[in-house]
Amino acid sequence: MPKRIEEMPIESVKMELPDTKTIRLKWPDDYDVPFKTGQFITLYWPDTPRYKRAYSLSSCVLDQGHFEVTIKREGKMGTRLVDWAKEGDTLFVIPPTGRFLPVLEDDKHLICIAGGSGVTPYRGFVREATRTGRKTKITVLYSVRTTNDIIFEDEFRELEKENPHFRFLVTCTRLAADDPWTGRRGRIDAAWIREHIVELPQSYFYACGPTALVEATEKLVLEELQLPKEQLRLEKWG
Ligand SMILES: Cc1cc2nc3c(=O)[nH]c(=O)nc-3n(C[C@H](O)[C@H](O)[C@H](O)COP(=O)(O)OP(=O)(O)OC[C@H]3O[C@@H](n4cnc5c(N)ncnc54)[C@H](O)[C@@H]3O)c2cc1C
């Protein structure tokens, strides 16, 4: 069946951080394209149809009537979307696809590793698990430069209160020595990941974001921790 490509109006935009914006795209009334939490859509502007870029859904399958994507101001498309996309503009949307899917089964533990904007699909994972009352354990291990760079902090903290199976753990890599942050500092390393593994056979490891970061995590998980490849899910943005 041919893909149903639709021109969708931007219903709203929200600046999550000074360089990161969430765009909500409104579905047409009869839009019934099947999709799953964790997939990505491909966008292009009506005036440049040949320039297409993929964006992970930051909303989940239960958020009907619209798609949300969260974009960092980086590169040509990222800069145009963050600086210029506004309510009422339209974008063409190629339907969701992809295999970066959360295994939302009650006895599973998803260890979701991200740096910077790579955290976007995990909002969808946790939203779906929380709203459906799943007992799936989800631990997000999130690396940012400073506390000013944490995307979705308020929503993740709220979800932590609602969902006893979810933890949102942040590590800061470039804080000033006298910063009052009492949480973890430094990069994500093998020891920090290992600390959160409860039962290895039930654990799935996810890594998402710019290629270099995802490949570093892949190396860490496969070589340093020697965890099974079948339990690793990667989404490379490069
Ligand atoms: C499956 C998938 C999901 C994705 N999901 C998201 C998402 O949820 N959020 C998100 O923000 N992005 C996401 N991306 C990345 C996104 O598709 C774009 O690649 C990104 O917005 C950059 O836009 P661009 O490709 O037009 O950049 P380009 O202009 O083609 O540049 C490509 C890369 O080169 C770098 N670059 C460009 N110019 C320079 C320069 N002068 N100096 C140094 N570096 C430079 C850019 O930073 C960029 O990373 C995803 C990609 C994939 C494949």
The ligand as an ORCA input file, in Angstrom:
! r2SCAN-3c Opt
* xyz 0 1
  C      15.485      8.005     13.047
  C      15.896      9.432     13.355
  C      15.252     10.118     14.380
  C      15.628     11.433     14.685
  N      14.990     12.079     15.698
  C      15.357     13.331     16.040
  C      14.706     14.014     17.122
  O      13.789     13.486     17.778
  N      15.128     15.285     17.416
  C      16.149     15.893     16.714
  O      16.478     17.040     17.033
  N      16.776     15.265     15.687
  C      16.395     14.029     15.319
  N      17.009     13.400     14.263
  C      18.020     14.166     13.472
  C      17.311     14.977     12.355
  O      16.769     14.101     11.374
  C      18.230     15.973     11.600
  O      19.328     15.270     11.092
  C      18.703     17.122     12.490
  O      17.581     17.938     12.845
  C      19.752     18.020     11.792
  O      19.185     18.630     10.644
  P      19.884     18.401      9.196
  O      19.953     16.929      8.947
  O      19.182     19.267      8.191
  O      21.339     18.917      9.447
  P      22.503     19.093      8.350
  O      22.556     20.554      8.023
  O      22.386     18.120      7.217
  O      23.689     18.712      9.247
  C      23.854     17.348      9.643
  C      24.688     17.302     10.894
  O      25.888     17.978     10.723
  C      26.019     18.946     11.752
  N      26.481     20.196     11.184
  C      25.916     20.875     10.169
  N      26.601     21.978      9.940
  C      27.616     21.987     10.820
  C      28.680     22.876     11.079
  N      28.856     23.978     10.361
  N      29.553     22.577     12.076
  C      29.403     21.458     12.800
  N      28.417     20.573     12.604
  C      27.545     20.849     11.627
  C      24.676     19.240     12.327
  O      24.810     19.577     13.678
  C      23.964     17.977     12.086
  O      24.067     17.138     13.214
  C      16.652     12.090     13.935
  C      17.300     11.377     12.893
  C      16.930     10.079     12.625
  C      17.641      9.346     11.498
*
